[in-house]
Amino acid sequence: MENNSSTENSSNVSALSSQTMSSLREITKILIIVSLLIIVAGSPFGLDFRLAILLGVGLVGLNFYITRRILMRVLLFKDLKRRMIILYLCKLGISAFILYVAIVYFELPGLGVLIGLSNIVITILVYSIKQALFPPVKNS
């Protein structure tokens, strides 16, 4: 009886992992497309503005990649939660420090950085609308 339960749990975990990985790949594709569109839209402006947009886009992309790896490790190895939270907070602190230095010391336009950082918000919005209009088909 325990074997059936453990087999059922492992099949649920693999199905969840497959669905989760599929969603992450889709979100990554949308993030790349949105980032490229933001970079192209900001290209007619001055060099400082373009650099600010690139900094925001790059920082969000790097944060997304690192966060994705952290969450996958937490899901796979449930005993690493404390260490992963500390890594996540360090990542957040380093990102804030980079933004502070870029805006204060390198005098990059804050609006450009904000536009670059907005790609994750736009990505979430696009993904949510796509999921609402075209829900994924569940295989039973």
N, C-alpha and C positions, 0 to 999 in steps of 0.2 A: 504494500500500500504506500509506503514511503517512496519507493522508486517511481511510482506514477506521479506522485506529488512533485518530486524533484525534477522529473522529466518535463512535467507541465510547466514548472517554474522556469526551467532553462529555456524551453521553447518560447515562453512569454518574454523572457529577457532578450533572447535573440531577435524576436519580432519587434520588441521595443527598440532595441539597438539599431535594427535595420531601418525602422521608421525614423528614429532620431537622427541617424546618419544621413538619411535621405533629406530630411528637413534642413540639417546643417549645410549640406551641399547646395541645396536650393537657396538658402539665405546667403551663402557665400557668393554664389553667382549673381544674385541681385545686388549685393553689396559692391561687387566689382563693377557692375554695369552703372550703378548709381554714382560711384566714385568717379568713373571715367566721364560721365555726363557732367558732373560738377566741375571737374578739372577743365573740360572743354568749354563749359559756360563761363568759367573765370579767366579763360585765356586772353580775351580782349583787354583786360585791365592791366595795370602796371605790374612790374616784376615783383615788387614787395607783396602785392595783393595775391599774385599767383603763388609765391612762396608760402604765404600764410595759408592759402587753400591746400596746397600740397602737404604742409605740415599737419593740418587738421585731418585730411584724408589718410595720410600715412599713419598717424597716431591711432586713429580709429581702427584702421586695418590691422595694425600690430596688436592693439588691445583685443580685438575680436579673435584673432588667431590664438593669443595666449589664453584668453578666457575659455575658448573652446577646448584647448588642451587641458586646462585645469579642471573644467567640468567633466570631461571624459575620464580623467583619472579618478575623480571623486566617484563617478558612477561605477567604474570598474573596481576600484579598491576603496571600499567604503571606510576603511580605517584611517585614511589620510586626510580627513576633513579639516582638522585643525591646521595642519601644515599648509593645505591649499588655501585656506582663508587668509593665512598670514601672507602667502605669496600674492594672493589677489589684492590685499590691502597695500602691499609694497608696489605692485604694478600701478595701482591707482595713485599712490604718492609720487612715484617717478613720473607718471603722465602729467600730474598737476605741476610738478617742478619744471618739466620741459615746457609746458605752456606758459608758465610764469616767466621763465627766462626768455622765451621767444618774444613775448609781448613787451616785457619791461626792458630787457637789455638789448635785444635786437630790433626792437620797435616795429615788429610786424603788426599789420593792422588787425585789431581784434575782430572786426567784422569778417575778414577773410578767414581767420582761424575758426570762427563760429560757423561760417558756411562750410568749411571743410569738415568740421565735427558733426554737422547736421546729416551727413550721409547715413549714419546708423539709424537716425530717426526716420528718414525717408525710406530706408530699406525695410524697417519694421512695418511702416505704414503700407508699403507695396506688398509685402509678404502677407500681412493681415487681410488686405483687400482680396488678394489672390486666393487665400484660403477660404474666405467667406463666399466668393463667387464660384470657385471651383474646388469644393472640398475633396480631399483625397479619398480614393476608393479603397475600402477596407476589404481585404481578402479573408474570408471566414473558412 
